[in-house]
Amino acid sequence: AGLLTPTATEELVQALKAEFDLPLALHSHMTSGLAGLCQLKAVEAGVDVIDTAISAFANGTSHPATETMVAALKGTPYDTGLDLTALQGIAKKLWVVRKKYHQFESEFTREDVGVQINQVPGGMMSNLANQLKEQGALNRIDDVFAEIPRVRKDLGYPPLVTPTSQIVGTQAVMNILADKPYTTITNEVKRYLQGHYGAALGQVNEELRAKAIGTEDVIDVRPADLLPNEMDKLRGEIAGLADSEEDVLTYAMFPDLGRGFLQQRADGTLQPEVLESAAETPRPVSEGGVPTEFVIDVHGESYQVAITGVGIKGKGKRHLYMTLDGMPEEVVFEALNEYQAEGGSGRKQASKPGHVTTNMPGNIVDVLVAQGDVVKAGQAVLVTEAMKMEAEVQAPIAGTVMDIHVAKGDRVTPGEVLIEIEP
């Protein structure tokens, strides 16, 4: 998380080396800007390995740059022997590669000593930023940072590492975007509260657990001991497409995507995703492109504008985040009319108590009801996937399912009518 300080690092390394005759490695991120200093102190204290990243992908929420640490240790008793000129050549090539992934860049991957305060790991921080950006709510990231400790306390203080960091972070985002906390509870939070991830380190909020799992039993043994051996079954299901155990595991983890990938590979139709370099010419607006960087002239003065993010929509207004001649700015945009592009979903906006909708964009994983079914208020009618987490969508009222406007695999956005229920 980048929480280490140089002095603490030196004390830890010295104590561990005095106690154990084992190789010791230091793995820390530059989120707070301190990791390079920590590594230098650790080397001087006798650490055996430090984790670094080539400069094209280093610093911020990544590791200190390899070249930097090689240069710092050159000519000392800890000289790495690595060729700085060769490393520089590697970095230049990878800087070009990085440009192809510009759409995944986040302003929250830079150094920020605030991690010493909120204690959110760098990988989790950039993940949250991307999740909120997808929801059009990047301006609420500070609210999410404040919500994370509350969710973590409710869940009995799970460690903020994969996968529990994603579970905590996604639930915190959902709490902030909903009208009240735990309006929607992800399936992974339910599984966690039921004990599928093992025993919690602290005391779980029992009221939340009861809301999430109802009267279902809580697992009090090692969860993996309850799993059936499914490999033979999976091998049979994917026979003819899987060439290795890794292929079978790919299918086990991602049944739909995995099968599609393996089928396309077998058919010879597999195509890599096309990624446009930031340096390439963007698609012209006349061909349907949307400008995100442009120059405007006002009374003879030119200003270079780059749109860097879009905030949450409320009462007809949106917050736009941009740079104006390199200076970050936030403006409020209010549309006076709307253009409905062709090819939209065509679904109407929810306006009645029986209209089932979702509060965040995602994909339909499963439709749990059929037209004509009688449902109870609170009954699960859909399973959606958003931010890599599945969640159930419940019926807002009791009644009869009159219309279903979605199918498995459909993309949905907040406010759309997905199912219509009549009392």
C-alpha positions as CSV (number, residue, x, y, z in Angstrom):
1,A,0.0,0.0,0.0
2,G,3.0,2.3,0.3
3,L,2.6,2.7,4.0
4,L,6.2,1.8,4.9
5,T,8.5,4.6,6.1
6,P,12.3,4.4,5.7
7,T,13.0,4.2,9.4
8,A,10.4,1.5,10.0
9,T,11.8,-0.4,7.0
10,E,15.3,-0.4,8.4
11,E,14.1,-1.6,11.8
12,L,12.0,-4.4,10.3
13,V,14.8,-5.7,8.0
14,Q,17.4,-5.6,10.8
15,A,15.0,-7.5,13.2
16,L,14.0,-10.1,10.6
17,K,17.6,-10.8,9.5
18,A,18.6,-11.2,13.1
19,E,15.9,-13.7,13.8
20,F,15.7,-15.7,10.5
21,D,18.4,-17.2,8.2
22,L,16.2,-16.8,5.1
23,P,16.3,-14.7,2.0
24,L,14.3,-11.5,2.6
25,A,12.5,-9.5,-0.1
26,L,11.0,-6.0,0.1
27,H,7.9,-5.4,-2.0
28,S,6.5,-1.8,-1.7
29,H,4.7,0.7,-3.9
30,M,5.6,4.3,-4.6
31,T,2.1,5.5,-3.8
32,S,3.3,7.7,-1.0
33,G,6.6,8.5,-2.8
34,L,8.6,6.8,0.0
35,A,9.3,3.3,-1.5
36,G,12.7,4.2,-3.1
37,L,13.9,5.6,0.2
38,C,12.6,2.5,2.0
39,Q,14.4,0.2,-0.5
40,L,17.7,2.1,0.0
41,K,17.4,1.7,3.8
42,A,16.5,-2.0,3.4
43,V,19.5,-2.7,1.2
44,E,21.8,-1.1,3.7
45,A,20.1,-3.1,6.5
46,G,20.8,-6.4,4.6
47,V,17.7,-7.2,2.5
48,D,18.4,-9.7,-0.3
49,V,15.8,-8.7,-2.9
50,I,13.9,-5.5,-3.8
51,D,11.0,-5.4,-6.3
52,T,11.2,-2.7,-9.0
53,A,9.6,-2.0,-12.3
54,I,11.1,-0.6,-15.5
55,S,10.6,3.2,-15.6
56,A,7.9,3.1,-18.3
57,F,5.6,1.3,-15.8
58,A,7.1,2.5,-12.5
59,N,6.4,4.9,-9.7
60,G,3.0,6.1,-8.4
61,T,1.0,3.0,-7.5
62,S,3.7,0.8,-9.1
63,H,7.2,0.1,-7.8
64,P,10.3,2.3,-7.8
65,A,12.0,2.4,-11.2
66,T,14.6,-0.3,-11.8
67,E,17.0,2.2,-13.4
68,T,16.7,4.6,-10.5
69,M,17.7,1.9,-7.9
70,V,20.4,0.5,-10.2
71,A,21.9,4.1,-10.5
72,A,21.5,4.6,-6.7
73,L,23.5,1.5,-5.9
74,K,26.1,1.8,-8.6
75,G,29.7,2.0,-7.2
76,T,28.6,0.9,-3.8
77,P,29.1,-2.5,-2.0
78,Y,25.5,-3.3,-3.2
79,D,26.1,-2.6,-6.9
80,T,23.6,-4.7,-8.9
81,G,25.9,-5.1,-11.9
82,L,23.0,-4.4,-14.2
83,D,23.7,-2.3,-17.4
84,L,22.0,1.1,-17.0
85,T,22.4,1.8,-20.8
86,A,20.6,-1.5,-21.7
87,L,17.9,-0.8,-19.2
88,Q,17.3,2.7,-20.7
89,G,16.9,1.1,-24.1
90,I,14.3,-1.3,-22.8
91,A,12.4,1.6,-21.1
92,K,12.3,3.6,-24.4
93,K,10.6,0.6,-26.2
94,L,8.1,0.1,-23.4
95,W,7.2,3.8,-23.3
96,V,5.9,3.3,-26.9
97,V,4.0,0.2,-25.8
98,R,2.4,2.1,-22.9
99,K,0.8,4.6,-25.3
100,K,-1.4,1.9,-26.7
101,Y,-3.1,1.5,-23.3
102,H,-3.7,5.2,-22.7
103,Q,-7.4,4.6,-22.2
104,F,-6.7,2.6,-19.0
105,E,-4.6,5.4,-17.5
106,S,-5.8,6.9,-14.2
107,E,-4.9,10.2,-12.6
108,F,-5.0,8.2,-9.3
109,T,-1.9,6.2,-10.2
110,R,0.4,9.2,-9.3
111,E,2.3,9.6,-6.1
112,D,0.0,10.8,-3.3
113,V,1.1,10.9,0.4
114,G,-2.6,10.7,1.3
115,V,-2.3,6.9,1.3
116,Q,-0.6,7.4,4.7
117,I,-4.0,8.7,5.8
118,N,-6.6,6.6,4.0
119,Q,-4.4,3.5,3.8
120,V,-6.0,2.4,0.5
121,P,-3.5,0.3,-1.6
122,G,-2.5,1.8,-4.9
123,G,-3.9,-1.0,-7.0
124,M,-7.2,-0.7,-5.2
125,M,-7.1,3.1,-5.6
126,S,-6.7,3.1,-9.4
127,N,-9.4,0.3,-9.5
128,L,-11.8,2.5,-7.6
129,A,-11.1,5.4,-9.9
130,N,-11.8,3.4,-13.0
131,Q,-15.0,2.0,-11.5
132,L,-16.3,5.4,-10.6
133,K,-15.3,6.8,-14.0
134,E,-17.5,4.1,-15.6
135,Q,-20.4,5.2,-13.4
136,G,-19.8,8.9,-14.2
137,A,-19.1,9.6,-10.5
138,L,-15.4,10.2,-10.3
139,N,-16.1,13.3,-8.2
140,R,-17.2,11.1,-5.4
141,I,-14.0,9.2,-4.9
142,D,-13.3,10.9,-1.6
143,D,-16.7,9.7,-0.4
144,V,-15.7,6.2,-1.3
145,F,-12.4,6.5,0.5
146,A,-14.4,7.5,3.6
147,E,-16.8,4.6,3.1
148,I,-14.2,1.9,2.8
149,P,-13.2,1.9,6.5
150,R,-17.0,1.6,7.4
151,V,-17.5,-1.4,5.1
152,R,-14.3,-2.9,6.3
153,K,-15.4,-2.7,9.9
154,D,-18.8,-4.2,9.0
155,L,-17.0,-7.1,7.4
156,G,-14.8,-7.8,10.3
157,Y,-11.6,-6.1,8.9
158,P,-10.7,-8.2,5.9
159,P,-7.2,-7.4,4.6
160,L,-7.2,-4.9,1.7
161,V,-5.5,-7.3,-0.7
162,T,-6.9,-9.3,-3.7
163,P,-9.6,-10.5,-3.7
164,T,-11.1,-9.0,-0.5
165,S,-9.9,-5.5,-1.4
166,Q,-12.1,-5.7,-4.6
167,I,-15.0,-7.0,-2.5
168,V,-14.7,-4.2,0.0
169,G,-14.1,-1.5,-2.6
170,T,-17.0,-2.5,-4.9
171,Q,-19.4,-2.6,-2.0
172,A,-18.2,0.8,-0.9
173,V,-18.8,2.2,-4.4
174,M,-22.3,0.7,-4.4
175,N,-23.1,2.2,-1.0
176,I,-22.1,5.7,-2.1
177,L,-24.0,5.5,-5.4
178,A,-27.2,4.1,-3.8
179,D,-29.7,6.0,-1.7
180,K,-28.5,4.2,1.5
181,P,-25.8,1.7,2.4
182,Y,-26.3,-1.9,1.4
183,T,-29.3,-1.3,-0.8
184,T,-27.5,-3.7,-3.1
185,I,-25.2,-6.3,-1.6
186,T,-22.8,-8.1,-4.1
187,N,-22.9,-11.9,-4.2
188,E,-19.2,-11.9,-3.2
189,V,-20.0,-10.0,0.0
190,K,-22.8,-12.5,0.7
191,R,-20.3,-15.4,0.2
192,Y,-17.8,-13.7,2.4
193,L,-20.3,-13.2,5.2
194,Q,-21.3,-16.8,4.9
195,G,-17.7,-17.9,5.5
196,H,-16.6,-18.9,2.0
197,Y,-13.4,-16.8,2.4
198,G,-12.7,-18.2,5.8
199,A,-13.1,-16.7,9.3
200,A,-13.1,-12.9,9.6
201,L,-10.3,-11.3,11.5
202,G,-12.6,-9.2,13.5
203,Q,-16.3,-9.0,14.6
204,V,-18.7,-9.0,11.7
205,N,-21.8,-6.8,11.7
206,E,-24.5,-9.4,12.5
207,E,-27.3,-7.2,11.3
208,L,-25.6,-6.9,7.9
209,R,-24.9,-10.7,7.8
210,A,-28.6,-11.4,8.5
211,K,-29.7,-9.0,5.7
212,A,-27.2,-10.6,3.3
213,I,-27.7,-14.4,3.9
214,G,-31.0,-14.6,5.8
215,T,-31.3,-17.9,7.6
216,E,-28.6,-19.7,5.7
217,D,-25.9,-21.4,7.7
218,V,-22.5,-19.8,8.3
219,I,-19.5,-22.0,7.4
220,D,-17.3,-22.6,10.4
221,V,-14.8,-25.0,8.7
222,R,-12.1,-24.6,6.1
223,P,-14.2,-23.6,3.0
224,A,-12.0,-25.5,0.5
225,D,-12.8,-28.8,2.3
226,L,-16.4,-28.4,1.2
227,L,-15.6,-28.1,-2.5
228,P,-16.3,-31.1,-4.7
229,N,-13.6,-32.3,-7.1
230,E,-15.0,-30.9,-10.3
231,M,-11.9,-31.2,-12.6
232,D,-13.1,-34.4,-14.3
233,K,-16.5,-32.9,-14.9
234,L,-15.0,-29.7,-16.3
235,R,-12.6,-31.6,-18.5
236,G,-15.6,-33.4,-20.0
237,E,-17.5,-30.2,-20.6
238,I,-14.7,-28.5,-22.5
239,A,-13.3,-31.6,-24.2
240,G,-12.1,-30.9,-27.7
241,L,-11.4,-27.3,-27.0
242,A,-8.9,-27.5,-24.0
243,D,-5.3,-28.3,-24.9
244,S,-4.0,-28.1,-21.4
245,E,-4.9,-27.9,-17.7
246,E,-4.6,-24.1,-17.9
247,D,-7.4,-24.1,-20.6
248,V,-9.6,-26.2,-18.2
249,L,-8.9,-23.7,-15.4
250,T,-9.7,-20.8,-17.7
251,Y,-13.1,-22.4,-18.5
252,A,-13.6,-23.1,-14.7
253,M,-13.1,-19.5,-13.8
254,F,-14.9,-17.9,-16.8
255,P,-17.4,-20.4,-18.2
256,D,-18.9,-18.2,-20.9
257,L,-15.9,-16.1,-21.8
258,G,-13.6,-19.0,-21.5
259,R,-15.6,-21.2,-23.8
260,G,-15.9,-18.4,-26.3
261,F,-12.2,-17.8,-26.2
262,L,-11.3,-21.5,-26.6
263,Q,-13.9,-22.0,-29.4
264,Q,-12.6,-19.0,-31.4
265,R,-9.1,-20.3,-30.9
266,A,-10.1,-23.7,-32.3
267,D,-11.9,-22.1,-35.2
268,G,-9.0,-19.8,-36.0
269,T,-11.2,-16.7,-35.6
270,L,-9.5,-15.3,-32.5
271,Q,-8.6,-11.7,-32.9
272,P,-6.8,-9.5,-30.4
273,E,-8.5,-6.3,-29.3
274,V,-7.5,-3.3,-31.3
275,L,-5.9,-0.7,-29.1
276,E,-5.3,2.8,-30.6
277,S,-2.2,4.6,-29.6
278,A,-2.7,8.0,-28.0
279,A,-0.4,9.4,-30.7
280,E,-2.6,8.1,-33.5
281,T,-5.1,10.4,-35.2
282,P,-8.5,10.1,-33.5
283,R,-11.6,9.2,-35.6
284,P,-13.0,12.4,-37.1
285,V,-16.2,13.8,-35.5
286,S,-17.9,13.7,-38.9
287,E,-17.5,9.9,-38.8
288,G,-19.1,9.6,-35.3
289,G,-16.0,10.2,-33.2
290,V,-16.2,12.3,-30.0
291,P,-13.5,14.9,-29.4
292,T,-11.8,14.8,-26.0
293,E,-9.0,17.2,-26.8
294,F,-9.4,20.3,-28.9
295,V,-8.5,24.0,-29.3
296,I,-11.0,26.8,-28.9
297,D,-10.6,30.4,-30.0
298,V,-12.2,33.1,-28.0
299,H,-11.7,36.7,-29.2
300,G,-8.4,35.9,-30.7
301,E,-7.1,33.9,-27.6
302,S,-6.5,30.2,-28.2
303,Y,-7.0,27.6,-25.4
304,Q,-6.1,23.9,-25.5
305,V,-8.7,21.8,-23.7
306,A,-8.6,18.1,-22.8
307,I,-11.5,16.3,-21.2
308,T,-10.1,14.1,-18.5
309,G,-13.3,12.8,-16.8
310,V,-17.0,13.2,-16.4
311,G,-18.7,13.3,-13.0
312,I,-22.1,12.2,-11.8
313,K,-25.2,13.5,-13.4
314,G,-27.7,15.2,-11.1
315,K,-30.7,17.4,-11.9
316,G,-29.7,17.8,-15.5
317,K,-26.1,18.7,-14.7
318,R,-22.7,17.0,-15.0
319,H,-19.3,17.8,-13.6
320,L,-16.7,17.8,-16.3
321,Y,-13.0,17.5,-15.4
322,M,-10.6,19.0,-17.9
323,T,-7.2,20.6,-18.3
324,L,-7.2,24.1,-19.8
325,D,-3.7,24.9,-21.2
326,G,-2.4,22.3,-18.8
327,M,-4.2,23.5,-15.7
328,P,-6.8,21.2,-14.2
329,E,-10.3,22.6,-14.0
330,E,-13.8,21.4,-12.9
331,V,-16.8,22.8,-14.7
332,V,-20.5,22.2,-14.5
333,F,-22.2,21.3,-17.8
334,E,-26.0,21.6,-18.2
335,A,-27.6,20.2,-21.4
336,L,-30.6,22.1,-22.6
337,N,-31.6,19.3,-25.1
338,E,-30.6,15.8,-25.9
339,Y,-29.7,13.9,-29.0
340,Q,-30.8,10.2,-29.1
341,A,-28.1,8.3,-31.1
342,E,-29.2,5.4,-33.3
343,G,-28.4,2.0,-32.0
344,G,-29.3,2.7,-28.3
345,S,-31.0,0.1,-26.2
346,G,-34.5,1.6,-26.8
347,R,-35.5,0.9,-23.2
348,K,-37.7,3.5,-21.5
349,Q,-36.8,5.1,-18.2
350,A,-38.2,3.7,-15.0
351,S,-41.2,5.7,-13.8
352,K,-43.5,3.3,-11.9
353,P,-43.1,1.4,-8.6
354,G,-43.1,-1.9,-10.5
355,H,-40.3,-0.9,-12.9
356,V,-37.2,-3.0,-12.2
357,T,-33.9,-1.1,-12.9
358,T,-30.3,-1.0,-11.7
359,N,-28.3,1.8,-10.2
360,M,-25.1,1.1,-12.1
361,P,-24.2,0.1,-15.6
362,G,-23.2,-3.5,-16.2
363,N,-24.1,-6.8,-18.0
364,I,-27.0,-9.2,-17.4
365,V,-25.6,-12.5,-16.1
366,D,-29.0,-14.2,-15.6
367,V,-32.7,-13.6,-15.8
368,L,-34.3,-15.5,-12.9
369,V,-38.0,-15.0,-13.8
370,A,-40.3,-15.5,-16.8
371,Q,-43.2,-13.5,-18.1
372,G,-46.3,-14.4,-16.1
373,D,-44.4,-15.4,-12.9
374,V,-45.8,-14.1,-9.6
375,V,-43.0,-12.6,-7.5
376,K,-42.7,-11.3,-3.9
377,A,-41.2,-7.9,-3.0
378,G,-37.5,-8.3,-2.5
379,Q,-37.3,-11.5,-4.6
380,A,-34.3,-11.7,-6.9
381,V,-35.3,-11.3,-10.5
382,L,-32.0,-10.6,-12.2
383,V,-28.3,-11.1,-11.7
384,T,-26.1,-8.4,-13.0
385,E,-22.3,-8.0,-13.3
386,A,-20.7,-4.6,-12.6
387,M,-17.1,-3.8,-11.6
388,K,-16.2,-7.5,-11.8
389,M,-18.8,-8.4,-9.1
390,E,-22.1,-10.1,-9.5
391,A,-25.2,-8.7,-7.7
392,E,-28.8,-9.7,-7.5
393,V,-31.5,-7.2,-8.6
394,Q,-34.7,-7.6,-6.5
395,A,-38.4,-7.0,-7.3
396,P,-39.4,-3.6,-5.9
397,I,-43.0,-4.7,-5.4
398,A,-45.0,-8.0,-5.2
399,G,-47.0,-8.8,-8.4
400,T,-46.9,-10.5,-11.8
401,V,-44.1,-10.2,-14.3
402,M,-45.7,-8.5,-17.3
403,D,-42.7,-7.8,-19.5
404,I,-39.0,-8.6,-19.6
405,H,-36.8,-6.3,-21.7
406,V,-33.4,-7.9,-21.2
407,A,-31.7,-11.2,-21.9
408,K,-28.4,-12.8,-20.7
409,G,-25.4,-10.9,-22.0
410,D,-27.3,-7.6,-22.5
411,R,-25.6,-4.3,-21.5
412,V,-27.7,-2.2,-19.2
413,T,-27.4,1.4,-17.8
414,P,-29.0,3.0,-14.7
415,G,-32.6,4.0,-14.9
416,E,-33.6,1.8,-17.7
417,V,-36.7,-0.5,-17.3
418,L,-35.4,-4.0,-17.3
419,I,-38.5,-5.8,-16.1
420,E,-42.1,-4.6,-15.6
421,I,-44.1,-5.9,-12.6
422,E,-47.8,-5.2,-12.1
423,P,-49.3,-5.5,-8.6
